[in-house]
Amino acid sequence: MALLTPTGKAGKLRSFRGDTKMPDKVDMEKIVSLCKRRGFVFPSSEIYGGLGSCWDYGPMGVELKRNIKNAWWRAIVQERNDVVGIETSIMMHPRVWKASGHVDSFADPLVECKSCHLRWRASELEDQKCPQCNGELTEPRMFNLMFKTFMGPVEEEASTVYLRPETAQGMFVNFENAVTTSRKKLPLGIAQMGKSFRNEITPGNFIFRTREFEHMELEYFVKPGTDEVWFDYWVKDRFAWYVNLGIREENLRLRQHEKDELAHYARNCYDIEYLFPMGWSELEGIANRGDYDLRQHTKFGNKDLSYYDAEANEHYVPYVIEPSAGVDRTLLAFLIDAYHEETVEKETRVVLRFHPSLAPMKVAVLPLSRNEKLTPLAKEVYNNLCPRFMTCYDDSQSIGRRYRRQDEIGTPYCVTIDFESLEDHQVTIRDRDSLAQIRVPIEQLEKTLESKLKGEPFEATPLWTTRQK
Ligand code: GAP
């Protein structure tokens, strides 16, 4: 396979956003409250008082999450000829984590309060007293962030297994399987997404840092010597992915890791950072892991993982470029960036301006009222759209309130059926971002919505821009 041109695919910002200016900083409290109110994210085990840093996704959250994962999978696996997908088990052979360095290095130095026994990260303390009770602290001790459990009925050291702290190792140990079965040549990527677990010392900021989260990781294997070029390619490509899905470029930046900050396996690393309410923070890391992982597994697994390059007639251990993102953190960034408050007819309108492909609901069908003459046509329209788009039906409360509800979950289009619809067999489509409205014949509704959801501009006649806001 020819080497792909290592240039990023950054496209232009799509125009669906409208012109509304976002407040400089979105308050995390507002996001948390909207998530609860509209069914995006709930505290885990809420009726028992919640469980620290664990969250559940509600009906809207699960759709948004799935759309984000699908967008990543499409871009990373399905639209490329040089990446294959896999799904590996959460529990792996314990020696995998010895080889990867996690058993020895995935640890933080912690101090413990001798009075209240709370543990703290030594590096984050200003003085040598417990921030909780001012008690005396122990000397720092290393605390491993991997969750341990036991496989089988005997709880002993020999049956210890770990919940994976990253999905990456599943790709490294399957390198040979993927190369052999895909019959592809290098450069070749292996991608997967799935749950990871880290016993974080300081989880928090809602779903930003949790102890159970989902990873989306790509391990892209290349010939040594071409690694820096591919590293650049993936940094640009991943940055463009966020921009093309609607995150404002001014809220994203790249930050190169300092030498003393690099993980033990990394030769180079950039973070894509997002301007979260608590400040610039890591959204995704892109690392050049060199040949560290394959060499470690060669050593610990006693299995040669070098690659035979038929064109060059040589064996080498490939280098790996790794773009690694968290689904939950990405979802939080998309939520925050989409969140807008604006004043419409003297009322505050909260609207999530999601990219249409990410919006949990694409269309809402809203009969003007529950009048029995409107219901059959409205239901018919809903039933026709349902198999095509994620559609909801809502006939409770005033049309204005129903529009606001849809705005708050970011539904791009509302379809309203009124009494004129019974006469002229036309319905109104309202655009979430501009609030403009157009009238279309019912038989053209599906096609029109499809084009609009794909980004066709929403041009409304002056008559319809003033009606039924
Ligand atoms: N395999 C490399 C790796 O795991 P990382 O920087 O530790 O690298 C990559 O994690 C991404 O995973 C982060 O940029 C973040 O989006 C997400 N992530 C890491 N720890 C997380 C946590 N505790 N909660 C939520 N997301 C997390």
Boltz pocket constraint, residues with backbone or C-beta under 6 A from the ligand:
constraints:
  - pocket:
      binder: B
      contacts: [[A, 165], [A, 166], [A, 167], [A, 168], [A, 198], [A, 200], [A, 207], [A, 208], [A, 209], [A, 210], [A, 211], [A, 212], [A, 213], [A, 214], [A, 215], [A, 217], [A, 282], [A, 283], [A, 284], [A, 285], [A, 324], [A, 325], [A, 326], [A, 327], [A, 328], [A, 329], [A, 330]]
      max_distance: 6.0
